[in-house]
């Protein structure tokens, strides 16, 4: 089974182009605004599975002290070039050591869906809880059943002058909750010789049902204080519906602060 590290080693050079239409400024503004309503006051941010830095750059620009980690050194190299002063290190979110006390921890862009093993949620939430300040908030998103039945079941392409990306959905439109979804991304990039090189990345994700997520949070001493549906403009809907929204966004805190 393909690991997330291997997948993003291949995809790293093309990731920013693949996500160029994503409004990270607007999306993270909504995430921050909601986290503030749950009591976040400090500006220490840990962005777990930070990728190329697109998810933490808006926070950095808003004055946060940012620390980032990712399983892919190739993705981190791109992030480091964008933000030379940010502390970045390679880590598996399931095995994250205690590196600090953070007011806000983010784990975005369906990173949690790449945790496909039976105990992966428990390990990841335990790792993140170790680094959460007493009054801190953990924010993460999860793809919904609707996303796997549509986006992950269809083919689409993206073309620029020097790059052609093919998104090949390998998931059935009858995908069942809790199942494993598959997607293949093929990147055709122009070489110095005028020919095209093909790079293929295979993506495997698990759909995590809400009861399983809340059980794993509880095992880490956390509780979901808010679960929202994500709307196309990045804003959050208090109605979290697996059939209506492409992502659900969770906000979690220590259980004693709930």
C-alpha positions as semicolon CSV with decimal commas, in nm:
position;residue;x (nm);y (nm);z (nm)
1;X;0,000;0,000;0,000
2;X;0,139;0,340;-0,100
3;X;0,244;0,558;0,193
4;X;0,159;0,927;0,216
5;X;0,531;1,004;0,225
6;X;0,593;0,827;-0,104
7;X;0,282;0,985;-0,259
8;X;0,389;1,339;-0,176
9;X;0,752;1,279;-0,266
10;X;0,621;1,237;-0,621
11;X;0,357;1,510;-0,609
12;X;0,562;1,781;-0,432
13;X;0,689;1,965;-0,744
14;X;0,333;1,996;-0,877
15;X;0,129;2,043;-0,558
16;X;0,109;2,423;-0,565
17;X;-0,008;2,419;-0,926
18;X;-0,266;2,152;-0,849
19;X;-0,409;2,367;-0,568
20;X;-0,362;2,708;-0,729
21;X;-0,736;2,787;-0,723
22;X;-0,769;2,721;-0,347
23;X;-0,831;3,036;-0,142
24;X;-0,614;2,967;0,161
25;X;-0,638;3,325;0,287
26;X;-1,017;3,315;0,301
27;X;-1,040;2,959;0,429
28;X;-0,790;3,003;0,711
29;X;-0,956;3,331;0,811
30;X;-1,277;3,139;0,879
31;X;-1,086;2,871;1,069
32;X;-0,906;3,128;1,282
33;X;-1,223;3,326;1,349
34;X;-1,404;3,013;1,470
35;X;-1,106;2,903;1,683
36;X;-1,112;3,243;1,852
37;X;-1,473;3,185;1,955
38;X;-1,351;2,876;2,145
39;X;-1,107;3,081;2,346
40;X;-0,780;3,086;2,150
41;X;-0,586;3,394;2,255
42;X;-0,222;3,316;2,190
43;X;-0,040;3,310;1,857
44;X;0,167;2,992;1,873
45;X;0,070;2,773;1,576
46;X;0,170;2,416;1,495
47;X;0,074;2,321;1,141
48;X;0,094;1,942;1,129
49;X;0,118;1,794;0,778
50;X;0,194;2,147;0,657
51;X;0,296;2,041;0,306
52;X;0,438;2,323;0,094
53;X;0,333;2,584;0,350
54;X;0,016;2,703;0,179
55;X;-0,186;2,633;0,493
56;X;0,042;2,820;0,734
57;X;0,148;3,120;0,523
58;X;-0,172;3,318;0,597
59;X;-0,121;3,263;0,971
60;X;0,240;3,375;0,943
61;X;0,126;3,693;0,771
62;X;-0,126;3,752;1,054
63;X;0,150;3,752;1,314
64;X;0,152;3,391;1,434
65;X;0,473;3,220;1,544
66;X;0,461;2,914;1,320
67;X;0,610;2,567;1,355
68;X;0,542;2,315;1,081
69;X;0,601;1,947;1,022
70;X;0,530;1,704;0,741
71;X;0,607;1,345;0,652
72;X;0,751;1,454;0,316
73;X;1,096;1,622;0,307
74;X;1,024;1,721;-0,053
75;X;0,712;1,917;0,047
76;X;0,899;2,077;0,339
77;X;1,180;2,193;0,110
78;X;0,927;2,398;-0,088
79;X;0,774;2,535;0,233
80;X;1,117;2,631;0,364
81;X;1,193;2,828;0,048
82;X;0,874;3,029;0,100
83;X;0,929;3,093;0,471
84;X;1,302;3,068;0,561
85;X;1,251;3,176;0,922
86;X;0,986;2,918;1,010
87;X;1,085;2,613;1,213
88;X;1,009;2,311;0,996
89;X;1,091;1,946;1,054
90;X;1,009;1,605;0,914
91;X;0,767;1,402;1,126
92;X;0,488;1,148;1,100
93;X;0,184;1,294;1,277
94;X;0,129;0,954;1,440
95;X;0,473;0,968;1,604
96;X;0,508;1,337;1,686
97;X;0,715;1,403;1,995
98;X;0,637;1,682;2,240
99;X;0,782;1,988;2,068
100;X;0,595;2,268;2,248
101;X;0,267;2,403;2,379
102;X;0,065;2,551;2,096
103;X;-0,241;2,771;2,115
104;X;-0,362;2,651;1,777
105;X;-0,282;2,325;1,600
106;X;-0,396;2,275;1,243
107;X;-0,392;1,954;1,040
108;X;-0,552;2,049;0,709
109;X;-0,608;1,953;0,346
110;X;-0,751;1,609;0,435
111;X;-0,422;1,501;0,593
112;X;-0,618;1,299;0,851
113;X;-0,785;1,102;0,570
114;X;-0,443;0,963;0,476
115;X;-0,443;0,784;0,812
116;X;-0,582;0,453;0,691
117;X;-0,474;0,211;0,965
118;X;-0,705;0,089;1,239
119;X;-0,521;0,272;1,518
120;X;-0,389;0,567;1,319
121;X;-0,648;0,814;1,449
122;X;-0,567;0,722;1,808
123;X;-0,194;0,767;1,750
124;X;-0,231;1,096;1,564
125;X;-0,470;1,259;1,810
126;X;-0,252;1,142;2,099
127;X;0,052;1,304;1,935
128;X;-0,129;1,630;1,871
129;X;-0,283;1,642;2,219
130;X;0,068;1,624;2,369
131;X;0,146;1,953;2,198
132;X;-0,177;2,140;2,268
133;X;-0,179;2,417;2,529
134;X;-0,433;2,386;2,810
135;X;-0,670;2,633;2,644
136;X;-0,561;2,548;2,288
137;X;-0,770;2,436;1,992
138;X;-0,701;2,160;1,741
139;X;-0,850;2,211;1,393
140;X;-0,863;1,945;1,123
141;X;-1,076;1,866;0,819
142;X;-1,204;1,540;0,676
143;X;-1,336;1,455;0,333
144;X;-1,700;1,347;0,327
145;X;-1,872;1,053;0,162
146;X;-1,999;1,301;-0,097
147;X;-1,643;1,394;-0,196
148;X;-1,543;1,033;-0,251
149;X;-1,858;0,962;-0,453
150;X;-1,799;1,263;-0,680
151;X;-1,453;1,423;-0,695
152;X;-1,272;1,095;-0,628
153;X;-1,489;0,908;-0,879
154;X;-1,434;1,142;-1,174
155;X;-1,157;1,240;-1,413
156;X;-1,040;1,595;-1,476
157;X;-0,739;1,776;-1,618
158;X;-0,544;2,096;-1,559
159;X;-0,312;2,242;-1,822
160;X;-0,054;2,523;-1,823
161;X;0,216;2,612;-2,075
162;X;0,467;2,371;-1,917
163;X;0,254;2,128;-1,719
164;X;-0,039;1,894;-1,779
165;X;-0,209;1,737;-1,476
166;X;-0,454;1,449;-1,503
167;X;-0,675;1,370;-1,201
168;X;-0,805;1,013;-1,236
169;X;-1,076;0,912;-0,992
170;X;-1,053;0,543;-0,900
171;X;-1,337;0,539;-0,646
172;X;-1,685;0,401;-0,709
173;X;-1,976;0,646;-0,699
174;X;-2,141;0,405;-0,457
175;X;-1,859;0,447;-0,204
176;X;-1,962;0,338;0,147
177;X;-1,886;0,526;0,472
178;X;-1,567;0,409;0,639
179;X;-1,420;0,273;0,317
180;X;-1,086;0,326;0,143
181;X;-1,084;0,560;-0,158
182;X;-0,826;0,573;-0,435
183;X;-0,714;0,849;-0,668
184;X;-0,430;0,876;-0,919
185;X;-0,269;1,208;-1,017
186;X;-0,046;1,209;-1,323
187;X;0,177;1,507;-1,397
188;X;0,332;1,558;-1,740
189;X;0,603;1,826;-1,720
190;X;0,815;1,962;-2,004
191;X;1,186;1,886;-1,987
192;X;1,476;2,095;-2,116
193;X;1,476;1,878;-2,429
194;X;1,120;1,979;-2,512
195;X;0,982;1,636;-2,423
196;X;0,740;1,555;-2,142
197;X;0,817;1,351;-1,831
198;X;0,533;1,167;-1,655
199;X;0,517;1,139;-1,276
200;X;0,240;0,934;-1,117
201;X;0,123;0,960;-0,756
202;X;-0,130;0,719;-0,605
203;X;-0,349;0,848;-0,323
204;X;-0,526;0,626;-0,071
205;X;-0,757;0,775;0,190
206;X;-0,996;0,640;0,450
207;X;-1,331;0,799;0,517
208;X;-1,354;0,849;0,894
209;X;-1,706;0,840;1,036
210;X;-1,791;1,092;1,304
211;X;-1,841;0,841;1,590
212;X;-1,494;0,696;1,522
213;X;-1,340;1,043;1,517
214;X;-1,503;1,142;1,844
215;X;-1,400;0,812;2,006
216;X;-1,038;0,866;1,903
217;X;-1,046;1,225;2,027
218;X;-1,181;1,109;2,363
219;X;-0,901;0,855;2,390
220;X;-0,653;1,142;2,356
221;X;-0,830;1,345;2,624
222;X;-0,994;1,572;2,366
223;X;-1,352;1,647;2,266
224;X;-1,505;1,795;1,951
225;X;-1,645;2,133;2,056
226;X;-1,761;2,212;1,704
227;X;-1,815;2,024;1,378
228;X;-1,898;2,223;1,065
229;X;-1,965;2,166;0,699
230;X;-1,729;2,354;0,472
231;X;-1,890;2,569;0,204
232;X;-1,733;2,638;-0,139
233;X;-1,611;2,985;-0,030
234;X;-1,431;2,841;0,272
235;X;-1,689;2,955;0,525
236;X;-1,835;2,711;0,776
237;X;-2,191;2,583;0,799
238;X;-2,318;2,482;1,142
239;X;-2,502;2,198;0,966
240;X;-2,236;1,930;0,916
241;X;-2,381;1,701;0,650
242;X;-2,187;1,422;0,477
243;X;-2,412;1,449;0,170
244;X;-2,420;1,829;0,136
245;X;-2,059;1,929;0,209
246;X;-1,729;1,822;0,056
247;X;-1,548;1,856;0,391
248;X;-1,629;1,850;0,759
249;X;-1,414;2,069;0,984
250;X;-1,358;1,968;1,348
251;X;-1,256;2,194;1,636
252;X;-1,135;2,005;1,944
253;X;-1,019;2,101;2,293
254;X;-0,918;1,924;2,608
255;X;-1,218;1,748;2,757
256;X;-1,192;1,927;3,093
257;X;-1,233;2,262;2,913
258;X;-1,537;2,159;2,716
